[in-house]
Amino acid sequence: MGDDPMATLNWLAVIVAALAGFAIGSVWYGPLFGKVWMRESGMTEEKVKSGNLAKTYGTTLLLNLVASFSLAMFIGKGDLNFGLFAGFMSGFTFVSMALGVTYLFEHRSLKLWLVNAGYQTLNFTVMGAILGAWH
């Protein structure tokens, strides 16, 4: 068997890739698509503010770390190009299509799927780029 992927894993890259989702999300769900997302998801400013932000952001970080770690294991010693490809394909084909199936059964709108699937595709693509470029 080859090298132990855990031994060659760049943990700082995994953390940075996980954190990148926050930067992307702040623009995506803010000025770019915030109003559409709120309307299509039924969220209101009051509902957003009433949640436990520490729990929401803390759990989001944990989930992004798991996704980043998994993507890093998949990319392995791949380079920037492979990282971009693997990240895009993971976000678009696995995550976005799975969301699509769920949204169909929940009778959610196409607009909401496009916003959320677009974010996940971009998020995974950026994570893949960071992980592929930064060994």
Secondary structure in CASP SS format (residue, H / E / C, confidence):
PFRMAT SS
TARGET T0000
AUTHOR 0000-0000-0000
METHOD secondary structure of the structure
MODEL  1
M C 1.00
G C 1.00
D C 1.00
D C 1.00
P H 1.00
M H 1.00
A H 1.00
T H 1.00
L C 1.00
N C 1.00
W H 1.00
L H 1.00
A H 1.00
V H 1.00
I H 1.00
V H 1.00
A H 1.00
A H 1.00
L H 1.00
A H 1.00
G H 1.00
F H 1.00
A H 1.00
I H 1.00
G H 1.00
S H 1.00
V H 1.00
W H 1.00
Y H 1.00
G H 1.00
P H 1.00
L H 1.00
F C 1.00
G H 1.00
K H 1.00
V H 1.00
W H 1.00
M H 1.00
R H 1.00
E H 1.00
S H 1.00
G C 1.00
M C 1.00
T C 1.00
E H 1.00
E H 1.00
K H 1.00
V H 1.00
K H 1.00
S H 1.00
G C 1.00
N C 1.00
L H 1.00
A H 1.00
K H 1.00
T H 1.00
Y H 1.00
G H 1.00
T H 1.00
T H 1.00
L H 1.00
L H 1.00
L H 1.00
N H 1.00
L H 1.00
V H 1.00
A H 1.00
S H 1.00
F H 1.00
S H 1.00
L H 1.00
A H 1.00
M H 1.00
F H 1.00
I H 1.00
G C 1.00
K C 1.00
G C 1.00
D C 1.00
L H 1.00
N H 1.00
F H 1.00
G H 1.00
L H 1.00
F H 1.00
A H 1.00
G H 1.00
F H 1.00
M H 1.00
S H 1.00
G H 1.00
F H 1.00
T H 1.00
F H 1.00
V H 1.00
S H 1.00
M H 1.00
A H 1.00
L H 1.00
G H 1.00
V H 1.00
T H 1.00
Y H 1.00
L H 1.00
F H 1.00
E C 1.00
H C 1.00
R C 1.00
S C 1.00
L H 1.00
K H 1.00
L H 1.00
W H 1.00
L H 1.00
V H 1.00
N H 1.00
A H 1.00
G H 1.00
Y H 1.00
Q H 1.00
T H 1.00
L H 1.00
N H 1.00
F H 1.00
T H 1.00
V H 1.00
M H 1.00
G H 1.00
A H 1.00
I H 1.00
L H 1.00
G H 1.00
A H 1.00
W C 1.00
H C 1.00
END
